[in-house]
Amino acid sequence: MAKINVAIVGVGNCASSLVQGIEYYKDAREDLFVPGLMHVNFGGYHVRDVKFVAAFDVNANKVGKDLGEAIFSPPNCTIKFSDVPKLGAEVMRGPVLDGLGKYLKPVIPVDPTQKPVNVAQVLKDAEADILISYLPVGSYEASRYYAQQAIEAGCGFINCIPEFIVSSKEWGKRFEDAGLPCAGDDIKSQVGATILHRTLARLLIDRGVKLEESYQLNIGGNTDFLNMVEEERLTSKRVSKTQAVSSQVPYEVPLRIGPSDYVPFLDDNKICYIFMRGKKFGDIPLSIDVKLSVEDSPNSAGVVIDAIRAVKLALDRGIAGPLIGPSAYFFKHPPAQMFDSDAKQAVEDFIAGKGER
């Protein structure tokens, strides 16, 4: 198969894990179960077919560096699990817009002498197939700017953050009118807080338990959690995470879900506490307490690897607009919510060409 030319905006921890992962799994065998991958081969594309051709950031410590080097620059703090060679993709200076909140500004150095590039032109020159957004949470203007740049450059778009682009009728139509596929919004980790909470909620409903109340509290020490200390940037994040769980319950239930605090020494380790209370047979109380501890950024990378290949398949097949099945399986706030078992089947049907999107 041909290479999949990928560009990234936001060279943070999630980008670091993704780039490392492509190198780590480049020789993965297709005839074996490979820990960490949902698909070694996705519709004819192997992990090694992903090639990084462009990257954008505002951090002066990263701009001008090769992407293979920039992913290890501070304040990135995720675990290093693979060496990465020079990739031949220089990190370009993008516009700041609303990408840096008040807690990120002191830790992200911005050099005013580094001028923003013409993003759409860079994408065209690099012959990028797909642009992935790893912008900070709360980047309303920046998210829409980069989505528009992808359209102008003729790129598919993957939105990994909780800004509602792909799930927006307006933006979904823009991509459809441009003849381009998109997937999003807000990446769902392989085994993270949201997928665990959704699964437990569905389990209770399927087994006849009345869920009465639940919360999910998340803490971590990376710049994502630092940024989310600013409550004003969290509106869409709380909506995304809450709807991801409430969509599994056929009635209204009190929920409190979302980032809770920043603990610097945790670095990229994310700790999640889930509590659920309900009533089972005879109205007898039942409660569940769960603690989940994960390295946050690699947890999302294994899903993005599949999302990239899904969007490339759509490009190959001339499919435009939001990818419904893949978005439901890979993202917290897709255009249409599904039960995870149904979304998984929708992805397999998409790979097999049984469903358009």
Secondary structure, DSSP 8 states (H G I E B T S, - for coil): ---EEEEEE--SHHHHHHHHHHHHTTT--TTS--TT-S-SEETTEEGGGEEEEEEEE--TTTTTSBHHHHTTSTT--S---S-----S-BEEE---TT---TTTTTTS---TTS----HHHHHHHTT-SEEEE---TT-HHHHHHHHHHHHHHT-EEEE-SSS-STTSHHHHHHHHHTT-EEE-SSB--TT-HHHHHHHHHHHHHHTT-EEEEEEEEEEE-SHHHHHTTSGGG-HHHHHHHHHHHHTTSSS---EEEEEEEE-GGGTTEEEEEEEEEEE-GGG-EEEEEEEEEEEHHHHHHHHHHHHHHHHHHHHHHT--EE-HHHHHHHBSS-SS---HHHHHHHHHHHHHTSS--
